Amino acid sequence: MLNTVAVLSDIHGSLPALEAVLAEPDVAAADAIVLTGDIASGPQPVEVLDLLVGLGERAHWVNGNGERELVEARAGREPEYPESRWAATQLRADQVALLAALPPTVTLPVRGLGPVLFCHATPRDDEEMVLVDSRLERWTEVLAGVPDEVRTVVCGHTHMPFVRLVDRRLIVNPGSIGMPYGPAGAPWALLGPGVQLRRTEFDLDAACARISAESGYAGAAEWADEYVRARHSDVDALTAFAPRDGR
């Protein structure tokens, strides 16, 4: 049984944001760190993966659509986003192999919560949409295959933190560390014995300057200005994503 678990989602290759979260005392002290996908598709993919591999067995990795797309890109399929196309060319062979082997879900026992299932988008799919305001019928549909004993499900993908109940089952989204939709900073979650949504503040100017200087991605400065500074609000994201949750 794990006393505390830190959940880091949708890092998207943003090294300064990741470093800021890993420096948090409650993350450093957590029994485990779960990475719920979309880890490297961004301006500093190699550095982010190397830092996370250094966490050793404390880190539990989940496959996301970003990982799948990077692996597919190395096999010749064109990713949708330009930063992903570039990131795929940067990864070493060992990193591609690491991403290719990631499981779609991980289940861990957490104090106060019991078995917790971690996934990227939903337990059955790495890119379908469910949102804080998705109708109960939609949630019932995407959670249909989850074992009855799992009463907490943690997902990412939509980059907006929330906690809600779905027929007595707790749903947690920690938000996105690298591409937050909402306030600037790096949101994450701490589990055990309850659920806490956290947000780490860091120097946005310094982070943007560092990404621009250190990344070889031609659009790094623009990417950092858009995503590190959180130019997109949760209202923007909900408006864009709502038609994709089947409502």
SVG drawing of the C-alpha trace seen along z (x, -y; Angstrom):
<svg xmlns="http://www.w3.org/2000/svg" viewBox="-27 -37 48 43">
<polyline fill="none" stroke="black" stroke-width="0.4" points="0.0,0.0 1.4,-3.4 1.0,-6.2 1.2,-9.0 1.4,-9.1 2.2,-12.2 0.5,-12.3 2.2,-14.2 0.4,-14.3 0.9,-15.8 4.4,-17.2 4.8,-17.7 8.6,-18.0 8.6,-21.1 11.8,-20.6 11.6,-23.8 8.0,-23.0 8.9,-19.4 11.9,-20.3 9.8,-22.7 7.2,-20.0 9.9,-17.4 11.4,-19.9 8.2,-20.1 8.7,-18.5 5.6,-16.4 6.6,-15.0 10.2,-14.3 8.7,-12.5 6.0,-10.5 6.2,-6.8 5.5,-6.7 5.2,-9.1 2.8,-8.2 3.2,-9.7 -0.1,-9.6 1.1,-10.1 2.0,-12.7 5.4,-13.0 7.8,-13.9 6.0,-15.5 7.3,-19.0 10.5,-21.1 12.8,-19.2 11.9,-15.5 15.3,-13.9 16.0,-15.9 12.6,-15.2 12.8,-11.5 16.3,-11.3 15.2,-13.1 12.2,-10.9 14.2,-7.7 16.5,-8.8 13.6,-8.5 14.0,-4.7 11.4,-2.4 9.5,-5.2 8.2,-6.2 5.2,-4.4 4.7,-5.2 1.4,-5.1 1.2,-5.3 -0.6,-8.3 -1.5,-9.2 1.6,-11.4 3.9,-8.4 2.1,-6.3 2.4,-9.1 6.1,-9.5 6.7,-5.8 4.6,-5.7 6.5,-8.7 9.8,-6.8 8.1,-4.0 7.2,-6.5 3.8,-7.9 3.4,-11.7 2.3,-13.1 -0.4,-15.8 1.6,-18.5 4.9,-20.1 6.5,-19.8 5.7,-16.1 7.2,-15.7 10.4,-17.3 10.5,-15.5 10.3,-12.1 13.5,-12.9 15.4,-13.7 14.7,-10.6 17.4,-8.0 16.6,-4.4 16.5,-3.4 13.9,-6.1 11.8,-5.0 11.9,-1.5 10.9,-2.7 7.9,-4.5 6.8,-1.6 6.7,0.7 4.5,-1.5 1.2,0.0 -2.1,-1.7 -3.1,-1.6 -1.5,-1.1 -3.3,-0.2 -1.7,-0.9 -3.0,-0.5 -3.1,-3.9 -3.9,-4.5 -7.4,-5.8 -8.4,-5.2 -7.8,-1.5 -6.8,-0.3 -6.5,-3.4 -6.5,-3.0 -4.3,-5.5 -4.8,-6.0 -4.2,-8.8 -7.5,-9.8 -9.9,-7.0 -9.2,-3.4 -10.1,-2.1 -8.7,-4.7 -5.7,-7.0 -7.4,-10.0 -11.2,-10.0 -12.6,-13.0 -14.3,-13.1 -14.6,-16.4 -15.7,-17.6 -19.1,-18.4 -19.5,-15.3 -22.9,-13.7 -23.1,-10.7 -24.1,-8.4 -20.8,-9.2 -18.8,-8.5 -20.6,-5.2 -19.7,-4.2 -16.0,-4.9 -15.7,-3.3 -17.7,-0.2 -14.6,2.1 -13.1,0.9 -13.3,3.5 -15.9,2.8 -13.2,2.7 -11.5,-0.3 -13.3,-3.3 -10.8,-6.0 -9.7,-6.6 -7.1,-9.1 -6.9,-10.4 -5.2,-13.2 -5.3,-14.3 -7.6,-17.3 -5.1,-19.5 -7.7,-20.8 -7.6,-19.7 -10.8,-18.5 -12.2,-16.1 -15.8,-14.7 -18.0,-11.8 -19.5,-9.4 -21.9,-7.0 -19.8,-6.8 -16.6,-6.5 -14.0,-9.3 -12.5,-10.7 -9.4,-12.8 -7.6,-14.8 -4.3,-16.4 -4.1,-18.9 -1.1,-19.4 2.3,-20.3 3.6,-21.4 0.5,-22.8 -2.0,-24.0 -5.4,-25.3 -6.3,-27.7 -3.9,-29.5 -0.2,-29.5 2.0,-27.2 2.3,-23.4 -0.7,-21.5 -0.4,-18.0 -2.2,-15.9 -1.3,-14.2 -3.1,-11.1 -3.4,-9.5 -5.3,-9.4 -7.5,-11.7 -7.0,-13.7 -5.3,-17.1 -5.1,-19.2 -1.8,-21.2 -0.2,-23.8 3.5,-24.7 4.4,-28.2 7.8,-28.9 9.5,-31.8 7.7,-31.9 10.0,-34.4 13.1,-32.3 11.4,-29.1 10.4,-30.6 13.9,-32.0 15.5,-28.6 13.3,-26.6 14.0,-29.0 17.8,-28.9 18.2,-25.1 15.7,-23.5 16.6,-22.8 13.0,-23.0 12.6,-25.9 9.3,-27.0 10.4,-26.7 10.1,-30.4 6.5,-30.5 5.6,-27.2 6.9,-28.4 5.1,-31.7 1.8,-30.0 1.9,-27.1 4.2,-27.9 2.4,-31.3 -0.9,-29.4 -2.5,-31.6 -5.5,-29.2 -8.1,-29.3 -10.2,-26.4 -13.1,-28.1 -11.3,-28.0 -10.5,-24.3 -14.0,-23.3 -15.5,-25.1 -13.1,-23.3 -13.3,-19.8 -17.0,-19.7 -18.2,-18.5 -15.8,-15.6 -17.3,-14.0 -20.4,-12.8 -22.8,-15.4"/>
</svg>
